[in-house]
Amino acid sequence: MKLQAIALLFALVGATQAHNQRRHHLKRQAPSSSAQPGAATSKPAVASTGAAASGAPTNNANPPSIPPPANTPPPPPSGPTPTTGIYALTSGKPADPTDPITATFAAGATPPIAGAPVLPTPFVFQAADWPLQDKIPDTNAPEVQNWMRELDGFYIPEIPPTADGSCAGDPAAAADAANRGWWTCGGYTRTTDVTACPDKLTWGVSFDDGPSPYSKTLLKYLTAKQLKATFFVVGSRVIERPTVLVEQYMTGHEISVHTWSHKHLTSLTNEEVVAELGWTRKVIKEVLGVTPTTMRPPYGDIDDRVRAISLAMGLTPIIWTRTPTAGQFDTNDWQVAGGLMTGIQSYESFQAILGNATIIDTGFIVLEHDLYDITVEMATDYTLNTALTYNPPLTLKAIGQCLKVPPSNLYYESTQNLTFPYRNNTLGGYDIDGDGVTDTLKSAGHTLIPSLVTVLCAAVLAAFF
Ligand SMILES: [Zn+2]
């Protein structure tokens, strides 16, 4: 009945708490989506922040109460601004050559995941089989209608879609952010969100929005340094570079869903959210033979409705760390690519992240991107390199690793955990306990007493981890 617990958890929470292409990314990341000063959330360690907005250049500036990072970058020498190294890393710089595919993996090859099926025949893109790139998929497609049935029996809160996923764009929704569990406006999270690595000084390394022409360069670096990362991939990019995704997966990195067209999910209808997640899940399955059990909402834009849909589809949300005092653990690398920030400014905000990492009780998850030449160079030449020699020493892991989730549980086909995350792909709800009666969570009512929250959260987490 773990599934019931999940739904009841959502019910209870509801009842008691009243990129793609560059233009894509930059559009959302406009500094206008300012956060609201947050109230309490269900998860104090990653609670709301009064810090500036997602994407605001001041995001990771150290508040006065935060001591300076242990390792601060050397001040620029006096005189003219240097023009080499990190100082040259800024929008408009000449692109570096891309690295070719170096490893090929044949159909039938065995993946490094216990219980996962062998690699399928190489993916061949047929335009007629897939939604248009970088567009919200058609919700009338039979595939989407079929995936909608996965929501049957689940309690999906009736929260109206936000205007555009930003706080400024929908003041009424922003005012209701605490009730909605809306991360974008105030950093509200729920217990089912993964937002940090549990062990202090452990960095859950992740890269979003690929596979890109530059992902290979990053992969080469990660291999050389014996590092593993989690890649949150966009379906519209997967169809472009399936062999890169194969190499990421086959060389031991973790793969997670990051939607089809990289829209703000809270601004979409239920059907559109299902389509965004469903098509990405499907293309990953066709390329790799496995279906991720995790997802990351683009821009971190999630609320209780999007959470419930994701969980009903067997996808556990993973965001990046955000705390009341330290702000977001966002390298702002995308701002360098977009010309909104210089390389040295981004690097300085990363130094602040490392400093903040030393004062929080848990480990942390950082937002970085493998979409652009500049963001990959930020990672390979600066952020990862700095972290590897940091004092105090940091441990760098993929997110599933840092959570201590068995690698097989990161994919539906190989998971040993049949209760959560669970993919509800049957019609009309679920018979979870095998008694012949469908456990229709929607009818379970949403009137539990608050003291059950802790019990249910514990049950859900115990089932997952
Ligand atoms: Zn993204």
Residues whose N, C-alpha, C, O or C-beta is under 5 A from the ligand:
A	BS01	ZN	H19 D208 D209 P298 Y299
